[in-house]
Amino acid sequence: MEIRHWGLTQSIPETEGGDPRDALRAARAEVGGYSTPITFSDHERQVLIAICNEIIPPGDGYPAPGDVGVIDEFFVYYIAPTGTTVTRFPHATEDTFKSDLAKLGHEFLEKDRAGRVAELERLEAEQPEFFGQLRALTYGGYYSRPETIAALRRHHDAGRDYRGAPQPYGYEQSTMDWGDMIPPKKGASYTRTDAVKKLV
């Protein structure tokens, strides 16, 4: 059986004589990523740390992504291990991810900052899916780390009550007075798409 979601097609094994939803339940991801983390070699880790530190450069009181465990505490859980059904954004599979990473070669670590940024810009243009996975994993990992959350709380007025996830606590103070806002007027209009006329 195949299902489509968010523009992707996912194959789900058929169940024999049971509830067809059982196959979907079996294929769904664990909360917090895949239950079995993948592993990276030391070289792969060093390249990933260098990439993360260019995507989100440290400074102004904020730690480097490579210093807060982005690779070991996040990447390894959000890349689907070999042989696992892909159920988690950013839809990265271990074999393809590592193969694309290997194409950067040892030279990436030898480049200066400008050279690394140029290489990442090339990667973004030539391999947008892989670059998008790197970017999503970097952002997701970085902003989930306790050290980053502490830095946001220290250095931003708007972040003083940031907890990483708003629930179950909510926020200490809203930036808007939502309760005082005027509700939308009744009788709003709607124009059907086929009735819209071009002006130019």
Contacts in CASP RR format, 6 or more apart in sequence:
PFRMAT RR
TARGET T0000
AUTHOR 0000-0000-0000
METHOD contacts of the structure
MODEL  1
MEIRHWGLTQSIPETEGGDPRDALRAARAEVGGYSTPITFSDHERQVLIA
ICNEIIPPGDGYPAPGDVGVIDEFFVYYIAPTGTTVTRFPHATEDTFKSD
LAKLGHEFLEKDRAGRVAELERLEAEQPEFFGQLRALTYGGYYSRPETIA
ALRRHHDAGRDYRGAPQPYGYEQSTMDWGDMIPPKKGASYTRTDAVKKLV
1 11 0 8 1.000
1 12 0 8 1.000
1 13 0 8 1.000
1 14 0 8 1.000
1 20 0 8 1.000
1 23 0 8 1.000
2 9 0 8 1.000
2 10 0 8 1.000
2 11 0 8 1.000
2 12 0 8 1.000
3 9 0 8 1.000
3 10 0 8 1.000
3 12 0 8 1.000
3 24 0 8 1.000
4 10 0 8 1.000
8 91 0 8 1.000
10 27 0 8 1.000
10 85 0 8 1.000
10 86 0 8 1.000
10 87 0 8 1.000
11 85 0 8 1.000
12 23 0 8 1.000
12 24 0 8 1.000
12 27 0 8 1.000
12 85 0 8 1.000
13 23 0 8 1.000
13 26 0 8 1.000
13 27 0 8 1.000
14 20 0 8 1.000
14 23 0 8 1.000
15 22 0 8 1.000
15 23 0 8 1.000
27 85 0 8 1.000
27 87 0 8 1.000
28 87 0 8 1.000
29 87 0 8 1.000
29 88 0 8 1.000
32 77 0 8 1.000
33 77 0 8 1.000
33 78 0 8 1.000
33 88 0 8 1.000
34 77 0 8 1.000
34 78 0 8 1.000
34 79 0 8 1.000
34 80 0 8 1.000
34 81 0 8 1.000
34 84 0 8 1.000
34 88 0 8 1.000
36 81 0 8 1.000
36 84 0 8 1.000
37 76 0 8 1.000
37 77 0 8 1.000
37 81 0 8 1.000
38 76 0 8 1.000
38 79 0 8 1.000
38 81 0 8 1.000
38 82 0 8 1.000
38 94 0 8 1.000
39 76 0 8 1.000
40 48 0 8 1.000
40 71 0 8 1.000
40 75 0 8 1.000
40 76 0 8 1.000
40 98 0 8 1.000
43 106 0 8 1.000
44 98 0 8 1.000
44 101 0 8 1.000
45 71 0 8 1.000
45 72 0 8 1.000
46 109 0 8 1.000
47 101 0 8 1.000
47 104 0 8 1.000
47 105 0 8 1.000
47 108 0 8 1.000
47 109 0 8 1.000
48 71 0 8 1.000
48 75 0 8 1.000
48 101 0 8 1.000
49 65 0 8 1.000
49 66 0 8 1.000
49 70 0 8 1.000
49 71 0 8 1.000
50 108 0 8 1.000
50 109 0 8 1.000
50 116 0 8 1.000
51 108 0 8 1.000
51 116 0 8 1.000
51 120 0 8 1.000
51 134 0 8 1.000
51 138 0 8 1.000
52 64 0 8 1.000
52 65 0 8 1.000
52 66 0 8 1.000
52 70 0 8 1.000
52 71 0 8 1.000
52 138 0 8 1.000
52 142 0 8 1.000
53 64 0 8 1.000
53 65 0 8 1.000
53 66 0 8 1.000
54 113 0 8 1.000
54 116 0 8 1.000
54 117 0 8 1.000
54 120 0 8 1.000
55 65 0 8 1.000
55 120 0 8 1.000
55 134 0 8 1.000
55 135 0 8 1.000
55 138 0 8 1.000
55 139 0 8 1.000
56 62 0 8 1.000
56 64 0 8 1.000
56 65 0 8 1.000
56 138 0 8 1.000
56 139 0 8 1.000
56 142 0 8 1.000
57 64 0 8 1.000
58 64 0 8 1.000
58 65 0 8 1.000
58 67 0 8 1.000
60 155 0 8 1.000
61 151 0 8 1.000
61 154 0 8 1.000
61 155 0 8 1.000
62 148 0 8 1.000
62 151 0 8 1.000
62 155 0 8 1.000
63 145 0 8 1.000
63 147 0 8 1.000
63 148 0 8 1.000
63 151 0 8 1.000
65 138 0 8 1.000
65 141 0 8 1.000
65 142 0 8 1.000
67 147 0 8 1.000
68 142 0 8 1.000
68 145 0 8 1.000
68 146 0 8 1.000
68 147 0 8 1.000
68 148 0 8 1.000
69 145 0 8 1.000
70 137 0 8 1.000
70 138 0 8 1.000
70 141 0 8 1.000
70 142 0 8 1.000
70 145 0 8 1.000
73 141 0 8 1.000
73 145 0 8 1.000
74 137 0 8 1.000
74 140 0 8 1.000
74 141 0 8 1.000
74 144 0 8 1.000
74 145 0 8 1.000
75 137 0 8 1.000
75 141 0 8 1.000
78 88 0 8 1.000
78 89 0 8 1.000
78 90 0 8 1.000
78 92 0 8 1.000
78 137 0 8 1.000
79 92 0 8 1.000
79 93 0 8 1.000
79 94 0 8 1.000
79 97 0 8 1.000
79 137 0 8 1.000
80 86 0 8 1.000
80 87 0 8 1.000
80 88 0 8 1.000
80 91 0 8 1.000
80 92 0 8 1.000
80 93 0 8 1.000
80 94 0 8 1.000
81 94 0 8 1.000
82 93 0 8 1.000
82 94 0 8 1.000
82 95 0 8 1.000
86 92 0 8 1.000
86 93 0 8 1.000
89 136 0 8 1.000
90 132 0 8 1.000
90 133 0 8 1.000
90 136 0 8 1.000
90 137 0 8 1.000
91 133 0 8 1.000
92 133 0 8 1.000
92 137 0 8 1.000
96 130 0 8 1.000
97 130 0 8 1.000
97 133 0 8 1.000
100 127 0 8 1.000
100 130 0 8 1.000
104 119 0 8 1.000
104 123 0 8 1.000
108 116 0 8 1.000
108 119 0 8 1.000
111 119 0 8 1.000
120 131 0 8 1.000
123 130 0 8 1.000
123 131 0 8 1.000
123 134 0 8 1.000
124 131 0 8 1.000
124 132 0 8 1.000
142 148 0 8 1.000
143 149 0 8 1.000
143 164 0 8 1.000
144 164 0 8 1.000
149 162 0 8 1.000
149 163 0 8 1.000
149 164 0 8 1.000
152 159 0 8 1.000
152 162 0 8 1.000
153 159 0 8 1.000
153 160 0 8 1.000
153 161 0 8 1.000
153 162 0 8 1.000
156 162 0 8 1.000
158 175 0 8 1.000
160 172 0 8 1.000
161 171 0 8 1.000
161 172 0 8 1.000
161 173 0 8 1.000
163 169 0 8 1.000
163 170 0 8 1.000
END
